[in-house]
Amino acid sequence: MATTKSAQNFSNVFHHHYAKSPRLNIAIAANFAKPLAAIASDFTAATGIDVSITTSSSGTLYAQIFHGASFDVFLSADTARPAMLAKNNLIHPDNVTAFARGRLALITPNASTETKTALERFIAETSGKFAIANPKLAPYGLAAQQVLHNTSLWNTFKDRLVKGKNVLQAYQYVSTGNVKGALVAYSTVLAESEGSSGSHSENESLQGVSAPTSGTIFNKPAGFDKTGSSYRPTGLHQTMYWSLIDESLHAPIVQSLAINDNDAAALSPNIFDSINGVGEVINSESLVRIKPASLFVQYLLSSSVQSSLSDWGYEGVLSNHHTDVHAKHHIGKMGADSWGM
């Protein structure tokens, strides 16, 4: 008869059951790379299953899977591409689920925190280029494009845009001084502005966001030489200001994943939430139907991991009343080339 076990004993059960499991191959959109690295490390410690991570734009990863790449799990920056894999019968239709909700941040040389004002000041006071992710490849780029349209500034900005292949590259353009402003992932500026000043907006209600909503970062222009762990200035560096974008200016950036399997994934009940519950019972027989990819997704969707996402600049989908975990989209049958790749 099975007995209730401590968290450590549960970990021992996982390590024993999955001892011969091959390494999991996870494909991840660039914006979520840092959180995933930490989550994957904790997952490996808890289960003994090694994880290999490949990072690129959502569009690029979708095309690779469409053409046969053998990733076990694909974490996209949107909902459309995972849903398309199911629509094209490449995976089981139940193997698509939302896992996080992202936010955008604006970086400019001026300290305005109101989005339209900051963008208008950028045009009036700055002659340099402005970076966004490529809207055809990266959902954060599409959201950035929507912000410019919804502030009636698209025509003003379109000739000054530099488009990165993903949202991380858009940030790299501004952080190295190659462009003078950008719309990037909120999670990135949070990570890069650690130790810099930051504040919470008095005017914005943020469900699930406890981190600062504005702050400063220092860019590192190409004129800086790196010596060891420090930079020797060969030119001037600049304080840049960032602020969180109001979600009303763009469509929700709901991120979904796909388990790359023609068999239905075992995602419920969540075994990690059972471990954290009082009086729950588990033994190795409970794990027979849970493949390693399903186990990883259960871990990602567990209450403890979802509640930690706000630390990285995301909202967990399980606690968000306006996000359906199994997000459904009406998408026609299309091929990879339809995404402009």
PyMOL commands that set and color helices and strands:
alter all, ss='L'
color gray80, all
select helices_A, chain A and resi 7-17+30-47+58-66+80-87+115-125+139-150+154-160+167-175+186-192+247-249+271-276+284-287+292-301+303-312+317-319+336-339
alter helices_A, ss='H'
color red, helices_A
select strands_A, chain A and resi 24-29+51-56+73-75+96-102+104-108+130-133+161-164+181-185+198-199+214-218+224-227+230-233+239-244+253-259
alter strands_A, ss='S'
color yellow, strands_A
deselect
rebuild
show_as cartoon
